[in-house]
Amino acid sequence: MKNYAFIFARGGSKGLPRKNIKPLAGKPLIAYSIEVAKRCPIVDAVFVSTDDKEIAEVATENGAIVINRPAELATDTSPELLAWRHAVNWVQKEHGPFSLFVSLPPTSPLRAVDDVTAAIEKIQHKAGDVCLSITPANRNPYFNMVTIAKNGRVELVIQPQSGVSRRQDAPPVFDITTVVYATTPSFILQNDSLFSGIVTAVEVPKNRAVDIDDIYDFMLAEAIIKETTKKTTG
């Protein structure tokens, strides 16, 4: 049975228009995800689900198989899990059954092949139903994140059992990143939430966890790529 990578790329983007094909350090943003998937030795094929003709053309040029996503599954309010289901059903119909589903959002161009491999291996080893990618959070609900109560008082989001005077003493918390998601086709078809099953994770460093939502994220990613290139070629 095969492991397939999926990249879900809508044509619409309010934060950064046309971001999925916007040139990042000389090549379309989506190309980074396709290239990593193709370099991963345990990924057998790469699919791009999109509603956009230009994105489809770029995907094909970079060696991915295009899945034409229905317009109703490509709106700002469409749950991505429904697009995942559509892709799973399409691939099973056109290419037959497969073992593992790996989502590589195009907004994380700095991921490494090792990140993808680690997530796949977690699922292969039955560590859980879903493997997410996480990175240490900048803020901590036990220390420096607050909520405002009905009486107007400011309180910590989570009250620790004992006082926490330093952030280092607070329980560690993590951000979910868009570096990689791995699960099985059957889990996607049978569940309505990623947290419906047993969830595990692989940790990635912050420099590989940049998620491009706006122009500032884009500029940060480009700066990291250029600095990394300078170090490797210099």
C-alpha positions as CSV (number, residue, x, y, z in Angstrom):
1,M,0.0,0.0,0.0
2,K,1.1,3.5,-0.8
3,N,1.7,6.8,1.1
4,Y,0.3,9.8,-0.7
5,A,1.0,13.5,0.0
6,F,-1.7,16.1,-0.5
7,I,-1.5,19.8,-0.9
8,F,-4.7,21.8,-0.5
9,A,-4.4,25.2,-2.2
10,R,-7.4,27.5,-2.8
11,G,-7.3,30.3,-5.3
12,G,-8.8,32.8,-2.8
13,S,-6.7,34.3,0.0
14,K,-7.7,37.4,1.9
15,G,-4.6,37.8,4.0
16,L,-2.2,37.7,1.0
17,P,-3.8,37.6,-2.4
18,R,-2.7,34.7,-4.7
19,K,-0.2,33.6,-2.1
20,N,-0.1,30.0,-3.1
21,I,1.6,30.9,-6.4
22,K,3.3,34.1,-5.3
23,P,7.1,33.8,-6.0
24,L,9.1,33.2,-2.8
25,A,12.8,33.6,-3.3
26,G,12.4,32.9,-7.0
27,K,9.7,30.1,-7.2
28,P,6.0,29.8,-6.5
29,L,5.1,29.2,-2.8
30,I,3.4,25.9,-3.5
31,A,6.5,24.5,-5.3
32,Y,8.3,24.2,-1.9
33,S,5.7,21.8,-0.6
34,I,5.6,19.7,-3.8
35,E,9.4,19.5,-3.9
36,V,9.7,18.3,-0.2
37,A,7.0,15.7,-0.9
38,K,8.8,14.4,-4.0
39,R,12.1,14.2,-2.1
40,C,10.6,12.2,0.8
41,P,11.6,8.5,0.2
42,I,8.4,7.1,1.7
43,V,5.9,9.3,-0.3
44,D,4.8,7.6,-3.4
45,A,2.8,10.4,-5.2
46,V,1.9,14.1,-4.7
47,F,-1.6,15.4,-5.3
48,V,-2.7,19.1,-5.3
49,S,-6.4,19.8,-4.6
50,T,-7.4,23.2,-6.0
51,D,-10.2,25.2,-7.5
52,D,-7.8,27.5,-9.4
53,K,-6.6,27.0,-12.9
54,E,-3.3,28.9,-12.4
55,I,-2.5,26.8,-9.3
56,A,-3.3,23.7,-11.2
57,E,-0.9,24.7,-13.9
58,V,1.9,25.4,-11.5
59,A,1.2,22.1,-9.7
60,T,1.4,20.1,-12.9
61,E,4.6,21.9,-14.0
62,N,6.2,20.8,-10.7
63,G,5.2,17.2,-11.0
64,A,2.0,16.9,-8.9
65,I,-1.3,15.3,-9.9
66,V,-4.1,17.8,-9.8
67,I,-7.5,17.1,-8.1
68,N,-10.1,19.6,-9.2
69,R,-11.8,20.7,-6.0
70,P,-15.5,21.8,-6.2
71,A,-16.1,25.5,-5.6
72,E,-18.3,24.8,-2.6
73,L,-15.3,23.1,-0.9
74,A,-13.0,26.1,-1.6
75,T,-14.7,29.0,0.2
76,D,-13.4,30.9,3.2
77,T,-15.9,29.0,5.4
78,S,-15.5,25.5,4.0
79,P,-14.0,23.1,6.6
80,E,-10.8,21.7,5.2
81,L,-11.7,18.2,6.4
82,L,-14.4,18.1,3.7
83,A,-11.8,18.9,1.1
84,W,-9.7,16.1,2.6
85,R,-12.6,13.7,2.2
86,H,-13.2,14.7,-1.4
87,A,-9.5,14.2,-2.2
88,V,-9.4,10.7,-0.5
89,N,-12.5,9.6,-2.4
90,W,-11.2,10.9,-5.7
91,V,-7.8,9.2,-5.3
92,Q,-9.3,5.9,-4.2
93,K,-11.6,6.0,-7.2
94,E,-8.8,7.0,-9.7
95,H,-5.7,5.4,-8.2
96,G,-7.0,2.7,-5.9
97,P,-6.6,2.2,-2.1
98,F,-3.7,3.7,-0.2
99,S,-2.3,3.5,3.3
100,L,-1.5,6.9,4.6
101,F,-2.7,10.5,3.9
102,V,-0.2,13.2,4.5
103,S,-1.2,16.9,4.2
104,L,1.5,19.4,3.5
105,P,-0.1,22.9,3.5
106,P,1.6,25.2,1.0
107,T,1.9,27.9,3.7
108,S,4.8,26.1,5.3
109,P,7.6,26.3,2.8
110,L,10.4,25.8,5.3
111,R,9.6,22.2,6.3
112,A,12.3,19.5,6.0
113,V,11.9,16.1,4.5
114,D,12.7,14.7,8.0
115,D,9.6,16.4,9.3
116,V,7.4,14.6,6.8
117,T,9.2,11.3,7.3
118,A,8.9,11.5,11.1
119,A,5.1,12.1,11.0
120,I,4.6,9.2,8.6
121,E,6.6,6.9,10.7
122,K,4.6,7.8,13.8
123,I,1.4,6.6,12.1
124,Q,3.1,3.6,10.6
125,H,4.2,2.5,14.1
126,K,0.6,2.9,15.3
127,A,1.6,5.7,17.7
128,G,-1.8,7.3,17.1
129,D,-4.6,8.0,14.6
130,V,-3.3,11.4,13.7
131,C,0.1,13.0,13.9
132,L,0.4,16.7,14.0
133,S,3.5,19.0,13.9
134,I,4.0,21.3,16.8
135,T,6.5,23.9,17.9
136,P,7.1,25.6,21.3
137,A,4.6,28.4,21.9
138,N,5.7,32.0,22.5
139,R,3.0,32.5,25.0
140,N,1.9,30.3,27.9
141,P,-1.6,30.1,29.4
142,Y,-0.2,29.2,32.8
143,F,2.0,32.3,32.9
144,N,1.4,35.2,30.4
145,M,-2.0,34.6,28.7
146,V,-5.1,36.0,30.4
147,T,-8.8,36.2,30.1
148,I,-11.3,38.8,31.4
149,A,-13.9,37.5,33.7
150,K,-17.5,38.7,33.9
151,N,-16.6,40.9,36.9
152,G,-13.9,42.6,34.8
153,R,-11.0,41.0,36.6
154,V,-8.1,39.8,34.6
155,E,-7.2,36.1,35.3
156,L,-4.7,33.6,33.9
157,V,-6.3,31.4,31.3
158,I,-5.2,28.3,33.3
159,Q,-4.5,28.7,37.0
160,P,-1.5,26.6,37.9
161,Q,-1.8,24.5,41.1
162,S,1.2,26.3,42.6
163,G,2.4,29.8,41.8
164,V,4.5,30.2,38.7
165,S,7.0,33.1,38.9
166,R,9.0,32.3,35.8
167,R,7.9,31.2,32.4
168,Q,10.4,28.4,32.5
169,D,8.6,26.9,35.5
170,A,5.2,26.8,33.7
171,P,4.1,23.5,32.0
172,P,5.4,23.6,28.4
173,V,2.8,24.3,25.7
174,F,3.0,24.1,22.0
175,D,1.5,25.7,18.9
176,I,0.1,23.4,16.2
177,T,1.9,24.2,13.0
178,T,1.0,23.6,9.4
179,V,4.2,21.8,8.6
180,V,2.7,18.3,8.3
181,Y,-0.5,16.3,9.2
182,A,-0.5,12.5,8.8
183,T,-3.4,10.1,9.2
184,T,-5.2,7.3,7.4
185,P,-7.8,7.6,4.7
186,S,-10.3,5.6,6.8
187,F,-9.9,8.1,9.7
188,I,-10.7,11.0,7.5
189,L,-13.8,9.3,6.1
190,Q,-15.1,8.2,9.5
191,N,-14.4,11.2,11.7
192,D,-15.5,14.9,11.9
193,S,-12.5,16.2,13.8
194,L,-8.8,15.4,14.0
195,F,-9.1,15.2,17.8
196,S,-11.8,12.5,17.5
197,G,-9.0,9.9,17.8
198,I,-5.6,9.4,19.4
199,V,-3.5,12.4,18.5
200,T,0.3,12.3,18.6
201,A,2.9,14.9,17.3
202,V,6.3,15.6,16.0
203,E,8.1,18.7,17.2
204,V,9.7,21.0,14.7
205,P,12.0,24.0,15.4
206,K,10.6,27.5,14.9
207,N,12.7,28.3,11.9
208,R,10.9,25.5,10.0
209,A,7.5,26.3,11.4
210,V,6.8,29.7,9.7
211,D,3.2,29.7,8.5
212,I,2.5,32.3,5.8
213,D,-0.7,34.1,6.4
214,D,0.2,37.7,5.5
215,I,3.0,39.7,3.8
216,Y,5.0,39.8,7.1
217,D,5.1,36.0,7.3
218,F,6.1,35.9,3.7
219,M,9.0,38.4,4.2
220,L,10.2,36.4,7.2
221,A,10.2,33.1,5.2
222,E,12.0,34.8,2.3
223,A,14.6,36.2,4.7
224,I,15.2,32.8,6.3
225,I,15.5,31.1,2.9
226,K,18.0,33.7,1.6
227,E,20.1,33.5,4.8
228,T,20.1,29.7,4.7
229,T,21.1,29.7,1.0
230,K,23.9,32.2,1.7
231,K,25.3,29.9,4.5
232,T,25.2,26.8,2.3
233,T,26.7,28.4,-0.7
234,G,29.1,30.7,1.0
